[in-house]
C-alpha cells in the first residue's frame, strides 16, 4: 500500500518507544542503530523458509514507492 511506519525500540514506553514491533507479512522492514551498538533479533512465524526470502531491490522499490525514495536509498 506504500504506507511508511517508523518505530523506536527501547524500554522508555512512556516516550513512544516499544519493546518489540510486529511487522506484518508482505511488508518490508529495515533498521538502524540509534547509538554506539544494537542487539537485534528477528523471529518469524510460521517457520522461515529461504525460498520465501527476498532482498530488497533499490530500483524496483523506488519505482513502486517514489514517495519513499529518500529513505529507501538510506537503507539499501
PQR file with spaces between the fields and no chain letter, atoms N, CA, C, O and H, PARSE charges and radii, in Angstrom:
ATOM       1  N    UNK     1       0.809   -1.206    0.000 -0.4000 1.5000
ATOM       2  CA   UNK     1       0.000    0.000    0.000 -0.0000 2.0000
ATOM       3  C    UNK     1       0.846    1.262    0.000  0.5500 1.7000
ATOM       4  O    UNK     1       0.338    2.346   -0.286 -0.5500 1.4000
ATOM       5  N    UNK     2       2.141    1.137    0.319 -0.4000 1.5000
ATOM       6  CA   UNK     2       3.013    2.296    0.309 -0.0000 2.0000
ATOM       7  C    UNK     2       3.031    3.099    1.589  0.5500 1.7000
ATOM       8  O    UNK     2       3.566    4.207    1.610 -0.5500 1.4000
ATOM       9  H    UNK     2       2.553    0.256    0.552  0.4000 1.0000
ATOM      10  N    UNK     3       2.457    2.566    2.665 -0.4000 1.5000
ATOM      11  CA   UNK     3       2.473    3.266    3.946 -0.0000 2.0000
ATOM      12  C    UNK     3       3.818    3.093    4.624  0.5500 1.7000
ATOM      13  O    UNK     3       4.388    2.002    4.604 -0.5500 1.4000
ATOM      14  H    UNK     3       2.022    1.666    2.647  0.4000 1.0000
ATOM      15  N    UNK     4       4.330    4.153    5.220 -0.4000 1.5000
ATOM      16  CA   UNK     4       5.587    4.114    5.954 -0.0000 2.0000
ATOM      17  C    UNK     4       5.292    4.268    7.430  0.5500 1.7000
ATOM      18  O    UNK     4       4.605    5.201    7.846 -0.5500 1.4000
ATOM      19  H    UNK     4       3.867    5.040    5.236  0.4000 1.0000
ATOM      20  N    UNK     5       5.820    3.344    8.218 -0.4000 1.5000
ATOM      21  CA   UNK     5       5.690    3.432    9.664 -0.0000 2.0000
ATOM      22  C    UNK     5       7.090    3.390   10.264  0.5500 1.7000
ATOM      23  O    UNK     5       7.932    2.602    9.832 -0.5500 1.4000
ATOM      24  H    UNK     5       6.378    2.587    7.880  0.4000 1.0000
ATOM      25  N    UNK     6       7.337    4.231   11.251 -0.4000 1.5000
ATOM      26  CA   UNK     6       8.620    4.251   11.946 -0.0000 2.0000
ATOM      27  C    UNK     6       8.378    3.961   13.416  0.5500 1.7000
ATOM      28  O    UNK     6       7.412    4.443   14.007 -0.5500 1.4000
ATOM      29  H    UNK     6       6.654    4.871   11.602  0.4000 1.0000
ATOM      30  N    UNK     7       9.269    3.167   14.000 -0.4000 1.5000
ATOM      31  CA   UNK     7       9.184    2.809   15.405 -0.0000 2.0000
ATOM      32  C    UNK     7      10.550    2.999   16.043  0.5500 1.7000
ATOM      33  O    UNK     7      11.576    2.845   15.380 -0.5500 1.4000
ATOM      34  H    UNK     7      10.054    2.776   13.520  0.4000 1.0000
ATOM      35  N    UNK     8      10.565    3.328   17.311 -0.4000 1.5000
ATOM      36  CA   UNK     8      11.798    3.401   18.079 -0.0000 2.0000
ATOM      37  C    UNK     8      11.733    2.285   19.114  0.5500 1.7000
ATOM      38  O    UNK     8      10.862    2.285   19.985 -0.5500 1.4000
ATOM      39  H    UNK     8       9.732    3.453   17.849  0.4000 1.0000
ATOM      40  N    UNK     9      12.649    1.345   19.016 -0.4000 1.5000
ATOM      41  CA   UNK     9      12.699    0.280   20.001 -0.0000 2.0000
ATOM      42  C    UNK     9      13.444    0.766   21.235  0.5500 1.7000
ATOM      43  O    UNK     9      14.439    1.483   21.127 -0.5500 1.4000
ATOM      44  H    UNK     9      13.356    1.344   18.309  0.4000 1.0000
ATOM      45  N    UNK    10      12.968    0.380   22.387 -0.4000 1.5000
ATOM      46  CA   UNK    10      13.602    0.755   23.636 -0.0000 2.0000
ATOM      47  C    UNK    10      12.663    0.501   24.791  0.5500 1.7000
ATOM      48  O    UNK    10      11.519    0.089   24.603 -0.5500 1.4000
ATOM      49  H    UNK    10      12.160   -0.202   22.475  0.4000 1.0000
ATOM      50  N    UNK    11      13.154    0.747   25.974 -0.4000 1.5000
ATOM      51  CA   UNK    11      12.353    0.459   27.166 -0.0000 2.0000
ATOM      52  C    UNK    11      11.575    1.658   27.698  0.5500 1.7000
ATOM      53  O    UNK    11      10.828    1.521   28.667 -0.5500 1.4000
ATOM      54  H    UNK    11      14.084    1.082   26.127  0.4000 1.0000
ATOM      55  N    UNK    12      11.735    2.825   27.087 -0.4000 1.5000
ATOM      56  CA   UNK    12      11.050    4.030   27.545 -0.0000 2.0000
ATOM      57  C    UNK    12       9.691    4.147   26.861  0.5500 1.7000
ATOM      58  O    UNK    12       9.488    4.998   25.994 -0.5500 1.4000
ATOM      59  H    UNK    12      12.342    2.937   26.300  0.4000 1.0000
ATOM      60  N    UNK    13       8.773    3.283   27.262 -0.4000 1.5000
ATOM      61  CA   UNK    13       7.477    3.213   26.587 -0.0000 2.0000
ATOM      62  C    UNK    13       6.633    4.474   26.807  0.5500 1.7000
ATOM      63  O    UNK    13       5.720    4.749   26.028 -0.5500 1.4000
ATOM      64  H    UNK    13       8.939    2.592   27.966  0.4000 1.0000
ATOM      65  N    UNK    14       6.932    5.238   27.858 -0.4000 1.5000
ATOM      66  CA   UNK    14       6.194    6.486   28.092 -0.0000 2.0000
ATOM      67  C    UNK    14       6.584    7.569   27.083  0.5500 1.7000
ATOM      68  O    UNK    14       5.879    8.568   26.938 -0.5500 1.4000
ATOM      69  H    UNK    14       7.674    5.015   28.490  0.4000 1.0000
ATOM      70  N    UNK    15       7.703    7.370   26.388 -0.4000 1.5000
ATOM      71  CA   UNK    15       8.157    8.322   25.368 -0.0000 2.0000
ATOM      72  C    UNK    15       8.186    7.683   23.984  0.5500 1.7000
ATOM      73  O    UNK    15       9.118    7.880   23.205 -0.5500 1.4000
ATOM      74  H    UNK    15       8.275    6.559   26.506  0.4000 1.0000
ATOM      75  N    UNK    16       7.129    6.905   23.700 -0.4000 1.5000
ATOM      76  CA   UNK    16       6.872    6.343   22.369 -0.0000 2.0000
ATOM      77  C    UNK    16       7.889    5.305   21.904  0.5500 1.7000
ATOM      78  O    UNK    16       8.013    5.068   20.702 -0.5500 1.4000
ATOM      79  H    UNK    16       6.372    6.744   24.332  0.4000 1.0000
ATOM      80  N    UNK    17       8.616    4.686   22.822 -0.4000 1.5000
ATOM      81  CA   UNK    17       9.465    3.561   22.449 -0.0000 2.0000
ATOM      82  C    UNK    17       8.661    2.276   22.640  0.5500 1.7000
ATOM      83  O    UNK    17       7.707    2.236   23.416 -0.5500 1.4000
ATOM      84  H    UNK    17       8.516    4.878   23.798  0.4000 1.0000
ATOM      85  N    UNK    18       9.063    1.228   21.920 -0.4000 1.5000
ATOM      86  CA   UNK    18       8.391   -0.065   22.004 -0.0000 2.0000
ATOM      87  C    UNK    18       9.406   -1.140   22.336  0.5500 1.7000
ATOM      88  O    UNK    18      10.544   -1.090   21.869 -0.5500 1.4000
ATOM      89  H    UNK    18       9.839    1.260   21.290  0.4000 1.0000
ATOM      90  N    UNK    19       9.001   -2.111   23.139 -0.4000 1.5000
ATOM      91  CA   UNK    19       9.888   -3.226   23.456 -0.0000 2.0000
ATOM      92  C    UNK    19      10.054   -4.159   22.267  0.5500 1.7000
ATOM      93  O    UNK    19      11.100   -4.788   22.099 -0.5500 1.4000
ATOM      94  H    UNK    19       8.077   -2.151   23.518  0.4000 1.0000
ATOM      95  N    UNK    20       9.025   -4.243   21.453 -0.4000 1.5000
ATOM      96  CA   UNK    20       9.073   -5.058   20.242 -0.0000 2.0000
ATOM      97  C    UNK    20       8.047   -4.530   19.255  0.5500 1.7000
ATOM      98  O    UNK    20       7.128   -3.798   19.623 -0.5500 1.4000
ATOM      99  H    UNK    20       8.176   -3.733   21.589  0.4000 1.0000
ATOM     100  N    UNK    21       8.217   -4.912   17.994 -0.4000 1.5000
ATOM     101  CA   UNK    21       7.305   -4.476   16.940 -0.0000 2.0000
ATOM     102  C    UNK    21       6.983   -5.684   16.072  0.5500 1.7000
ATOM     103  O    UNK    21       7.868   -6.483   15.762 -0.5500 1.4000
ATOM     104  H    UNK    21       8.964   -5.507   17.695  0.4000 1.0000
ATOM     105  N    UNK    22       5.743   -5.818   15.688 -0.4000 1.5000
ATOM     106  CA   UNK    22       5.319   -6.871   14.772 -0.0000 2.0000
ATOM     107  C    UNK    22       5.247   -6.271   13.369  0.5500 1.7000
ATOM     108  O    UNK    22       4.540   -5.290   13.137 -0.5500 1.4000
ATOM     109  H    UNK    22       5.025   -5.170   15.940  0.4000 1.0000
ATOM     110  N    UNK    23       5.981   -6.868   12.446 -0.4000 1.5000
ATOM     111  CA   UNK    23       5.964   -6.442   11.044 -0.0000 2.0000
ATOM     112  C    UNK    23       5.082   -7.430   10.292  0.5500 1.7000
ATOM     113  O    UNK    23       5.407   -8.616   10.233 -0.5500 1.4000
ATOM     114  H    UNK    23       6.555   -7.665   12.635  0.4000 1.0000
ATOM     115  N    UNK    24       3.981   -6.975    9.720 -0.4000 1.5000
ATOM     116  CA   UNK    24       3.055   -7.882    9.047 -0.0000 2.0000
ATOM     117  C    UNK    24       3.684   -8.554    7.819  0.5500 1.7000
ATOM     118  O    UNK    24       4.579   -8.000    7.179 -0.5500 1.4000
ATOM     119  H    UNK    24       3.716   -6.012    9.768  0.4000 1.0000
ATOM     120  N    UNK    25       3.205   -9.735    7.513 -0.4000 1.5000
ATOM     121  CA   UNK    25       3.655  -10.451    6.315 -0.0000 2.0000
ATOM     122  C    UNK    25       3.443   -9.567    5.096  0.5500 1.7000
ATOM     123  O    UNK    25       2.452   -8.841    5.012 -0.5500 1.4000
ATOM     124  H    UNK    25       2.478  -10.185    8.033  0.4000 1.0000
ATOM     125  N    UNK    26       4.374   -9.629    4.154 -0.4000 1.5000
ATOM     126  CA   UNK    26       4.274   -8.843    2.934 -0.0000 2.0000
ATOM     127  C    UNK    26       4.802   -7.425    3.066  0.5500 1.7000
ATOM     128  O    UNK    26       4.704   -6.633    2.128 -0.5500 1.4000
ATOM     129  H    UNK    26       5.179  -10.218    4.223  0.4000 1.0000
ATOM     130  N    UNK    27       5.360   -7.102    4.224 -0.4000 1.5000
ATOM     131  CA   UNK    27       5.905   -5.760    4.461 -0.0000 2.0000
ATOM     132  C    UNK    27       7.422   -5.795    4.370  0.5500 1.7000
ATOM     133  O    UNK    27       8.050   -6.819    4.639 -0.5500 1.4000
ATOM     134  H    UNK    27       5.439   -7.746    4.986  0.4000 1.0000
ATOM     135  N    UNK    28       8.004   -4.657    3.984 -0.4000 1.5000
ATOM     136  CA   UNK    28       9.453   -4.503    4.007 -0.0000 2.0000
ATOM     137  C    UNK    28       9.836   -3.928    5.361  0.5500 1.7000
ATOM     138  O    UNK    28       9.084   -3.153    5.953 -0.5500 1.4000
ATOM     139  H    UNK    28       7.494   -3.825    3.765  0.4000 1.0000
ATOM     140  N    UNK    29      11.009   -4.313    5.844 -0.4000 1.5000
ATOM     141  CA   UNK    29      11.492   -3.734    7.096 -0.0000 2.0000
ATOM     142  C    UNK    29      12.979   -3.440    6.976  0.5500 1.7000
ATOM     143  O    UNK    29      13.708   -4.099    6.235 -0.5500 1.4000
ATOM     144  H    UNK    29      11.619   -4.943    5.363  0.4000 1.0000
ATOM     145  N    UNK    30      13.404   -2.431    7.726 -0.4000 1.5000
ATOM     146  CA   UNK    30      14.812   -2.050    7.787 -0.0000 2.0000
ATOM     147  C    UNK    30      15.047   -1.435    9.152  0.5500 1.7000
ATOM     148  O    UNK    30      14.101   -1.013    9.818 -0.5500 1.4000
ATOM     149  H    UNK    30      12.812   -1.896    8.328  0.4000 1.0000
ATOM     150  N    UNK    31      16.299   -1.380    9.572 -0.4000 1.5000
ATOM     151  CA   UNK    31      16.590   -0.779   10.869 -0.0000 2.0000
ATOM     152  C    UNK    31      17.960   -0.119   10.857  0.5500 1.7000
ATOM     153  O    UNK    31      18.819   -0.418   10.028 -0.5500 1.4000
ATOM     154  H    UNK    31      17.067   -1.723    9.032  0.4000 1.0000
ATOM     155  N    UNK    32      18.127    0.779   11.797 -0.4000 1.5000
ATOM     156  CA   UNK    32      19.402    1.440   12.003 -0.0000 2.0000
ATOM     157  C    UNK    32      19.587    1.632   13.498  0.5500 1.7000
ATOM     158  O    UNK    32      18.609    1.734   14.238 -0.5500 1.4000
ATOM     159  H    UNK    32      17.429    1.022   12.471  0.4000 1.0000
ATOM     160  N    UNK    33      20.816    1.681   13.939 -0.4000 1.5000
ATOM     161  CA   UNK    33      21.106    1.849   15.357 -0.0000 2.0000
ATOM     162  C    UNK    33      20.979    3.318   15.749  0.5500 1.7000
ATOM     163  O    UNK    33      21.349    4.207   14.982 -0.5500 1.4000
ATOM     164  H    UNK    33      21.611    1.598   13.338  0.4000 1.0000
ATOM     165  N    UNK    34      20.458    3.564   16.938 -0.4000 1.5000
ATOM     166  CA   UNK    34      20.362    4.930   17.436 -0.0000 2.0000
ATOM     167  C    UNK    34      21.480    5.237   18.427  0.5500 1.7000
ATOM     168  O    UNK    34      21.484    6.288   19.069 -0.5500 1.4000
ATOM     169  H    UNK    34      20.157    2.842   17.561  0.4000 1.0000
ATOM     170  N    UNK    35      22.421    4.314   18.543 -0.4000 1.5000
ATOM     171  CA   UNK    35      23.525    4.508   19.476 -0.0000 2.0000
ATOM     172  C    UNK    35      24.797    3.864   18.965  0.5500 1.7000
ATOM     173  O    UNK    35      24.938    3.604   17.770 -0.5500 1.4000
ATOM     174  H    UNK    35      22.418    3.461   18.021  0.4000 1.0000
ATOM     175  N    UNK    36      25.715    3.613   19.869 -0.4000 1.5000
ATOM     176  CA   UNK    36      27.011    3.041   19.509 -0.0000 2.0000
ATOM     177  C    UNK    36      26.884    1.591   19.042  0.5500 1.7000
ATOM     178  O    UNK    36      27.698    1.124   18.246 -0.5500 1.4000
ATOM     179  H    UNK    36      25.601    3.825   20.840  0.4000 1.0000
ATOM     180  N    UNK    37      25.877    0.883   19.527 -0.4000 1.5000
ATOM     181  CA   UNK    37      25.665   -0.507   19.120 -0.0000 2.0000
ATOM     182  C    UNK    37      24.214   -0.889   19.356  0.5500 1.7000
ATOM     183  O    UNK    37      23.480   -0.196   20.062 -0.5500 1.4000
ATOM     184  H    UNK    37      25.216    1.262   20.174  0.4000 1.0000
ATOM     185  N    UNK    38      23.813   -1.998   18.758 -0.4000 1.5000
ATOM     186  CA   UNK    38      22.468   -2.529   18.947 -0.0000 2.0000
ATOM     187  C    UNK    38      22.520   -4.044   18.912  0.5500 1.7000
ATOM     188  O    UNK    38      23.326   -4.630   18.189 -0.5500 1.4000
ATOM     189  H    UNK    38      24.409   -2.560   18.185  0.4000 1.0000
ATOM     190  N    UNK    39      21.676   -4.662   19.679 -0.4000 1.5000
ATOM     191  CA   UNK    39      21.476   -6.104   19.635 -0.0000 2.0000
ATOM     192  C    UNK    39      20.070   -6.302   19.077  0.5500 1.7000
ATOM     193  O    UNK    39      19.084   -5.884   19.685 -0.5500 1.4000
ATOM     194  H    UNK    39      21.021   -4.186   20.266  0.4000 1.0000
ATOM     195  N    UNK    40      19.991   -6.942   17.919 -0.4000 1.5000
ATOM     196  CA   UNK    40      18.716   -7.064   17.225 -0.0000 2.0000
ATOM     197  C    UNK    40      18.420   -8.526   16.939  0.5500 1.7000
ATOM     198  O    UNK    40      19.326   -9.296   16.621 -0.5500 1.4000
ATOM     199  H    UNK    40      20.792   -7.282   17.426  0.4000 1.0000
ATOM     200  N    UNK    41      17.177   -8.903   17.050 -0.4000 1.5000
ATOM     201  CA   UNK    41      16.740  -10.242   16.701 -0.0000 2.0000
ATOM     202  C    UNK    41      15.498  -10.157   15.843  0.5500 1.7000
ATOM     203  O    UNK    41      14.805   -9.141   15.823 -0.5500 1.4000
ATOM     204  H    UNK    41      16.441   -8.277   17.308  0.4000 1.0000
ATOM     205  N    UNK    42      15.229  -11.234   15.137 -0.4000 1.5000
ATOM     206  CA   UNK    42      14.040  -11.279   14.289 -0.0000 2.0000
ATOM     207  C    UNK    42      13.437  -12.674   14.399  0.5500 1.7000
ATOM     208  O    UNK    42      14.081  -13.662   14.048 -0.5500 1.4000
ATOM     209  H    UNK    42      15.792  -12.060   15.153  0.4000 1.0000
ATOM     210  N    UNK    43      12.236  -12.753   14.873 -0.4000 1.5000
ATOM     211  CA   UNK    43      11.520  -14.027   14.952 -0.0000 2.0000
ATOM     212  C    UNK    43      10.452  -14.036   13.880  0.5500 1.7000
ATOM     213  O    UNK    43       9.785  -13.028   13.647 -0.5500 1.4000
ATOM     214  H    UNK    43      11.712  -11.950   15.158  0.4000 1.0000
ATOM     215  N    UNK    44      10.293  -15.166   13.232 -0.4000 1.5000
ATOM     216  CA   UNK    44       9.279  -15.266   12.186 -0.0000 2.0000
ATOM     217  C    UNK    44       8.330  -16.414   12.477  0.5500 1.7000
ATOM     218  O    UNK    44       8.726  -17.441   13.029 -0.5500 1.4000
ATOM     219  H    UNK    44      10.834  -15.985   13.422  0.4000 1.0000
ATOM     220  N    UNK    45       7.070  -16.226   12.098 -0.4000 1.5000
ATOM     221  CA   UNK    45       6.069  -17.272   12.247 -0.0000 2.0000
ATOM     222  C    UNK    45       5.076  -17.113   11.115  0.5500 1.7000
ATOM     223  O    UNK    45       4.647  -15.989   10.851 -0.5500 1.4000
ATOM     224  H    UNK    45       6.748  -15.392   11.650  0.4000 1.0000
ATOM     225  N    UNK    46       4.697  -18.151   10.451 -0.4000 1.5000
ATOM     226  CA   UNK    46       5.199  -19.513   10.622 -0.0000 2.0000
ATOM     227  C    UNK    46       6.678  -19.609   10.259  0.5500 1.7000
ATOM     228  O    UNK    46       7.320  -18.602    9.959 -0.5500 1.4000
ATOM     229  H    UNK    46       5.045  -19.064   10.666  0.4000 1.0000
ATOM     230  N    UNK    47       7.194  -20.792   10.288 -0.4000 1.5000
ATOM     231  CA   UNK    47       8.632  -21.021   10.132 -0.0000 2.0000
ATOM     232  C    UNK    47       9.216  -20.335    8.901  0.5500 1.7000
ATOM     233  O    UNK    47       8.575  -20.260    7.853 -0.5500 1.4000
ATOM     234  H    UNK    47       6.673  -21.610   10.532  0.4000 1.0000
ATOM     235  N    UNK    48      10.443  -19.837    9.046 -0.4000 1.5000
ATOM     236  CA   UNK    48      11.167  -19.173    7.965 -0.0000 2.0000
ATOM     237  C    UNK    48      11.587  -20.190    6.909  0.5500 1.7000
ATOM     238  O    UNK    48      12.074  -21.269    7.247 -0.5500 1.4000
ATOM     239  H    UNK    48      10.964  -19.899    9.897  0.4000 1.0000
ATOM     240  N    UNK    49      11.404  -19.860    5.653 -0.4000 1.5000
ATOM     241  CA   UNK    49      11.837  -20.682    4.530 -0.0000 2.0000
ATOM     242  C    UNK    49      12.677  -19.814    3.607  0.5500 1.7000
ATOM     243  O    UNK    49      12.220  -18.753    3.181 -0.5500 1.4000
ATOM     244  H    UNK    49      11.008  -18.984    5.378  0.4000 1.0000
ATOM     245  N    UNK    50      13.906  -20.244    3.285 -0.4000 1.5000
ATOM     246  CA   UNK    50      14.780  -19.433    2.453 -0.0000 2.0000
ATOM     247  C    UNK    50      14.176  -19.129    1.085  0.5500 1.7000
ATOM     248  O    UNK    50      14.448  -18.069    0.522 -0.5500 1.4000
ATOM     249  H    UNK    50      14.277  -21.106    3.631  0.4000 1.0000
ATOM     250  N    UNK    51      13.378  -20.019    0.547 -0.4000 1.5000
ATOM     251  CA   UNK    51      12.785  -19.757   -0.773 -0.0000 2.0000
ATOM     252  C    UNK    51      11.792  -18.596   -0.730  0.5500 1.7000
ATOM     253  O    UNK    51      11.442  -18.051   -1.777 -0.5500 1.4000
ATOM     254  H    UNK    51      13.157  -20.880    1.004  0.4000 1.0000
ATOM     255  N    UNK    52      11.329  -18.205    0.471 -0.4000 1.5000
ATOM     256  CA   UNK    52      10.432  -17.058    0.617 -0.0000 2.0000
ATOM     257  C    UNK    52      11.187  -15.762    0.908  0.5500 1.7000
ATOM     258  O    UNK    52      10.586  -14.688    0.934 -0.5500 1.4000
ATOM     259  H    UNK    52      11.613  -18.648    1.321  0.4000 1.0000
ATOM     260  N    UNK    53      12.493  -15.855    1.125 -0.4000 1.5000
ATOM     261  CA   UNK    53      13.299  -14.692    1.487 -0.0000 2.0000
ATOM     262  C    UNK    53      13.629  -13.869    0.252  0.5500 1.7000
ATOM     263  O    UNK    53      13.986  -14.418   -0.790 -0.5500 1.4000
ATOM     264  H    UNK    53      12.981  -16.728    1.104  0.4000 1.0000
ATOM     265  N    UNK    54      13.509  -12.549    0.369 -0.4000 1.5000
ATOM     266  CA   UNK    54      13.790  -11.663   -0.756 -0.0000 2.0000
ATOM     267  C    UNK    54      14.575  -10.451   -0.271  0.5500 1.7000
ATOM     268  O    UNK    54      14.152   -9.764    0.658 -0.5500 1.4000
ATOM     269  H    UNK    54      13.219  -12.103    1.216  0.4000 1.0000
ATOM     270  N    UNK    55      15.708  -10.190   -0.895 -0.4000 1.5000
ATOM     271  CA   UNK    55      16.483   -8.987   -0.615 -0.0000 2.0000
ATOM     272  C    UNK    55      15.848   -7.845   -1.402  0.5500 1.7000
ATOM     273  O    UNK    55      15.490   -8.010   -2.568 -0.5500 1.4000
ATOM     274  H    UNK    55      16.051  -10.748   -1.650  0.4000 1.0000
ATOM     275  N    UNK    56      15.713   -6.702   -0.767 -0.4000 1.5000
ATOM     276  CA   UNK    56      15.090   -5.564   -1.422 -0.0000 2.0000
ATOM     277  C    UNK    56      15.921   -5.069   -2.600  0.5500 1.7000
ATOM     278  O    UNK    56      17.150   -5.047   -2.536 -0.5500 1.4000
ATOM     279  H    UNK    56      16.003   -6.569    0.180  0.4000 1.0000
ATOM     280  N    UNK    57      15.253   -4.680   -3.658 -0.4000 1.5000
ATOM     281  CA   UNK    57      15.879   -4.116   -4.845 -0.0000 2.0000
ATOM     282  C    UNK    57      15.596   -2.613   -4.849  0.5500 1.7000
ATOM     283  O    UNK    57      14.448   -2.193   -4.995 -0.5500 1.4000
ATOM     284  H    UNK    57      14.254   -4.698   -3.709  0.4000 1.0000
ATOM     285  N    UNK    58      16.649   -1.806   -4.688 -0.4000 1.5000
ATOM     286  CA   UNK    58      16.506   -0.355   -4.558 -0.0000 2.0000
ATOM     287  C    UNK    58      15.753    0.270   -5.731  0.5500 1.7000
ATOM     288  O    UNK    58      14.864    1.098   -5.530 -0.5500 1.4000
ATOM     289  H    UNK    58      17.582   -2.148   -4.569  0.4000 1.0000
ATOM     290  N    UNK    59      16.101   -0.118   -6.934 -0.4000 1.5000
ATOM     291  CA   UNK    59      15.478    0.475   -8.115 -0.0000 2.0000
ATOM     292  C    UNK    59      13.995    0.112   -8.189  0.5500 1.7000
ATOM     293  O    UNK    59      13.149    0.971   -8.435 -0.5500 1.4000
ATOM     294  H    UNK    59      16.823   -0.790   -7.097  0.4000 1.0000
ATOM     295  N    UNK    60      13.691   -1.167   -7.975 -0.4000 1.5000
ATOM     296  CA   UNK    60      12.296   -1.605   -8.044 -0.0000 2.0000
ATOM     297  C    UNK    60      11.451   -0.950   -6.957  0.5500 1.7000
ATOM     298  O    UNK    60      10.339   -0.495   -7.224 -0.5500 1.4000
ATOM     299  H    UNK    60      14.379   -1.865   -7.775  0.4000 1.0000
ATOM     300  N    UNK    61      11.976   -0.901   -5.731 -0.4000 1.5000
ATOM     301  CA   UNK    61      11.211   -0.284   -4.646 -0.0000 2.0000
ATOM     302  C    UNK    61      11.020    1.210   -4.874  0.5500 1.7000
ATOM     303  O    UNK    61       9.951    1.751   -4.593 -0.5500 1.4000
ATOM     304  H    UNK    61      12.879   -1.270   -5.514  0.4000 1.0000
ATOM     305  N    UNK    62      12.054    1.879   -5.384 -0.4000 1.5000
ATOM     306  CA   UNK    62      11.950    3.317   -5.654 -0.0000 2.0000
ATOM     307  C    UNK    62      10.920    3.618   -6.726  0.5500 1.7000
ATOM     308  O    UNK    62      10.241    4.644   -6.666 -0.5500 1.4000
ATOM     309  H    UNK    62      12.923    1.440   -5.612  0.4000 1.0000
ATOM     310  N    UNK    63      10.796    2.730   -7.712 -0.4000 1.5000
ATOM     311  CA   UNK    63       9.773    2.910   -8.750 -0.0000 2.0000
ATOM     312  C    UNK    63       8.376    2.648   -8.198  0.5500 1.7000
ATOM     313  O    UNK    63       7.426    3.357   -8.527 -0.5500 1.4000
ATOM     314  H    UNK    63      11.347    1.897   -7.761  0.4000 1.0000
ATOM     315  N    UNK    64       8.260    1.622   -7.354 -0.4000 1.5000
ATOM     316  CA   UNK    64       6.952    1.272   -6.803 -0.0000 2.0000
ATOM     317  C    UNK    64       6.483    2.275   -5.743  0.5500 1.7000
ATOM     318  O    UNK    64       5.291    2.554   -5.617 -0.5500 1.4000
ATOM     319  H    UNK    64       9.033    1.046   -7.086  0.4000 1.0000
ATOM     320  N    UNK    65       7.451    2.812   -4.981 -0.4000 1.5000
ATOM     321  CA   UNK    65       7.120    3.736   -3.899 -0.0000 2.0000
ATOM     322  C    UNK    65       7.965    5.008   -4.007  0.5500 1.7000
ATOM     323  O    UNK    65       8.809    5.257   -3.146 -0.5500 1.4000
ATOM     324  H    UNK    65       8.420    2.586   -5.083  0.4000 1.0000
ATOM     325  N    UNK    66       7.750    5.815   -5.051 -0.4000 1.5000
ATOM     326  CA   UNK    66       8.585    7.003   -5.257 -0.0000 2.0000
ATOM     327  C    UNK    66       8.515    8.003   -4.104  0.5500 1.7000
ATOM     328  O    UNK    66       9.450    8.776   -3.894 -0.5500 1.4000
ATOM     329  H    UNK    66       7.064    5.612   -5.750  0.4000 1.0000
ATOM     330  N    UNK    67       7.425    7.991   -3.367 -0.4000 1.5000
ATOM     331  CA   UNK    67       7.282    8.898   -2.231 -0.0000 2.0000
ATOM     332  C    UNK    67       8.255    8.567   -1.099  0.5500 1.7000
ATOM     333  O    UNK    67       8.449    9.378   -0.193 -0.5500 1.4000
ATOM     334  H    UNK    67       6.666    7.363   -3.537  0.4000 1.0000
ATOM     335  N    UNK    68       8.870    7.375   -1.147 -0.4000 1.5000
ATOM     336  CA   UNK    68       9.801    6.950   -0.093 -0.0000 2.0000
ATOM     337  C    UNK    68      11.221    6.753   -0.623  0.5500 1.7000
ATOM     338  O    UNK    68      12.036    6.084    0.013 -0.5500 1.4000
ATOM     339  H    UNK    68       8.712    6.717   -1.883  0.4000 1.0000
ATOM     340  N    UNK    69      11.514    7.331   -1.779 -0.4000 1.5000
ATOM     341  CA   UNK    69      12.817    7.115   -2.415 -0.0000 2.0000
ATOM     342  C    UNK    69      13.985    7.509   -1.522  0.5500 1.7000
ATOM     343  O    UNK    69      15.001    6.814   -1.506 -0.5500 1.4000
ATOM     344  H    UNK    69      10.852    7.874   -2.295  0.4000 1.0000
ATOM     345  N    UNK    70      13.869    8.591   -0.790 -0.4000 1.5000
ATOM     346  CA   UNK    70      14.975    9.054    0.069 -0.0000 2.0000
ATOM     347  C    UNK    70      15.281    8.016    1.146  0.5500 1.7000
ATOM     348  O    UNK    70      16.444    7.673    1.357 -0.5500 1.4000
ATOM     349  H    UNK    70      13.044    9.156   -0.803  0.4000 1.0000
ATOM     350  N    UNK    71      14.269    7.522    1.817 -0.4000 1.5000
ATOM     351  CA   UNK    71      14.517    6.552    2.878 -0.0000 2.0000
ATOM     352  C    UNK    71      14.949    5.197    2.305  0.5500 1.7000
ATOM     353  O    UNK    71      15.750    4.498    2.926 -0.5500 1.4000
ATOM     354  H    UNK    71      13.325    7.801    1.645  0.4000 1.0000
ATOM     355  N    UNK    72      14.443    4.825    1.156 -0.4000 1.5000
ATOM     356  CA   UNK    72      14.895    3.588    0.500 -0.0000 2.0000
ATOM     357  C    UNK    72      16.388    3.675    0.229  0.5500 1.7000
ATOM     358  O    UNK    72      17.115    2.710    0.464 -0.5500 1.4000
ATOM     359  H    UNK    72      13.793    5.393    0.651  0.4000 1.0000
ATOM     360  N    UNK    73      16.857    4.817   -0.263 -0.4000 1.5000
ATOM     361  CA   UNK    73      18.276    4.998   -0.540 -0.0000 2.0000
ATOM     362  C    UNK    73      19.131    4.961    0.721  0.5500 1.7000
ATOM     363  O    UNK    73      20.304    4.594    0.653 -0.5500 1.4000
ATOM     364  H    UNK    73      16.267    5.601   -0.454  0.4000 1.0000
ATOM     365  N    UNK    74      18.574    5.331    1.862 -0.4000 1.5000
ATOM     366  CA   UNK    74      19.317    5.283    3.118 -0.0000 2.0000
ATOM     367  C    UNK    74      19.579    3.851    3.568  0.5500 1.7000
ATOM     368  O    UNK    74      20.600    3.581    4.202 -0.5500 1.4000
ATOM     369  H    UNK    74      17.621    5.630    1.917  0.4000 1.0000
ATOM     370  N    UNK    75      18.683    2.938    3.252 -0.4000 1.5000
ATOM     371  CA   UNK    75      18.771    1.585    3.779 -0.0000 2.0000
ATOM     372  C    UNK    75      19.288    0.546    2.803  0.5500 1.7000
ATOM     373  O    UNK    75      19.757   -0.508    3.232 -0.5500 1.4000
ATOM     374  H    UNK    75      17.854    3.157    2.737  0.4000 1.0000
ATOM     375  N    UNK    76      19.218    0.805    1.519 -0.4000 1.5000
ATOM     376  CA   UNK    76      19.618   -0.219    0.545 -0.0000 2.0000
ATOM     377  C    UNK    76      20.849    0.259   -0.202  0.5500 1.7000
ATOM     378  O    UNK    76      21.357   -0.449   -1.071 -0.5500 1.4000
ATOM     379  H    UNK    76      18.836    1.661    1.171  0.4000 1.0000
